[in-house]
Amino acid sequence: MDQQFLFPFDVNNNPNNQILPRVFNEFFYNGETYVFLNGNNRQRYICLLMVDGDDIKLYKDEWARFLEDNVPPHVTTLHFVKEAESTFYVTGYSNLGVEGPGYDRRTVGNRLSRCLVRCTHGGQILPGDFLQDIWKDVFKIYANGLRFRVMHERVQLNIQSVVRSNRLFGYGWEQLVIALEIAEEQLMVFTNLGDNKLNLALFFNNGRCMHEELVFPTMLRIPPRPIAAYALHDKRAKHICSWKAHNSHINENDVFYAELDGTVTEFYHLTVPKEYCEVHMMHTYGKALLVHNQEVVSVNVKVIQDRTRPGRINHVKITGNWKKFAGRCGFILGKMMRLKLINTIVEMVEGEEIQVAVFHVC
């Protein structure tokens, strides 16, 4: 599954518009008129897409605001990381491979800082600011499900300058290059995981990433930015995930959204959208488990029938102490909840089998 891609930042046409690379058209575009872009300032921008012949462009005010807030003047390459359907974290690099302002260690998973380089012979040189003053002799590098121990040293490439770089070398690095079939000048992005560990992502020349990577969501700031008028009716635009390291956002399959309002908390029930009930046969369930981080709450699933027309299923409600569940999860009134069906289990109740739906709620 494609998760990320690189492409040159168009200095000449921005902030008016930016043509997205062909890999976006082929592997990421689903026909929507806008995408959600999470900046390194942990704010979300809902940016319009324009189809112009064979090109797809980012354009208009939201894109210009995103650039103003998140892309410093020295950035020449943009890096899109898919976090959910039509949702990307975006960062950028200078010609030297140095990343613009990046993730905050305290709030966003294990992706701390990155650098963009091309593979070199005789060991790999990384920008000095990437690992700063770390003098550790050995690093562990994770790539495509494999782990390698490589030698590391700080080097002074220019004797006229006090600035130092980082060099990865030795038998472990040579084995990594062979195992991953890395070509000279191939694009690579290193992520500093902390504790002397690095993640390595490899890219084709067209900017497409070669291997999958565990992607964590960006912890967006609260309160969020105002929602653009064209996305006001999109419930995704009102949703903010507060579950750290929750990586169940990669698609919108088996998902519905519901607002935590007074009806839900005071009357102890949440109505499941009719179209979701029909596709997922919610009338066949007797219970549900609501899971948020370490919290797990059992609730009931009830079919409400229209008495004027016997046998007709009107709607399905998930009933239980939603107010208590919200308090345990840190949800406030008005939160747009995202419920994703992740599993179905069977329980025996008084000798009868009951189907139980398991939902991630964030």
Secondary structure by P-SEA (a helix, b strand, c coil): ccccccccccccccccbbbbcccccccccccccbbbbbcccccccbbbbbbcccbbbbbcaaaaaaaaccccccccbbbbbbccccbbbbbbcccccccccccccccccccccccccccccccccccccccccccccbbbbbcccbbbbbbbbbbbccccccbbbbbbbcaaaaaaaaaaccccccbbbbbcccccbbbbbbbccccccccccbbbbbbcccccccccccccccccccccccccccccccccccbbbbbbcaaaaaaccccccaaaaaaaccccccbbbbbcccbbbbbbbbbbbcccccccccccccccaaaaaaaaaccccccbbbbbbcbbbbbbcccbbbbbbbbbcc
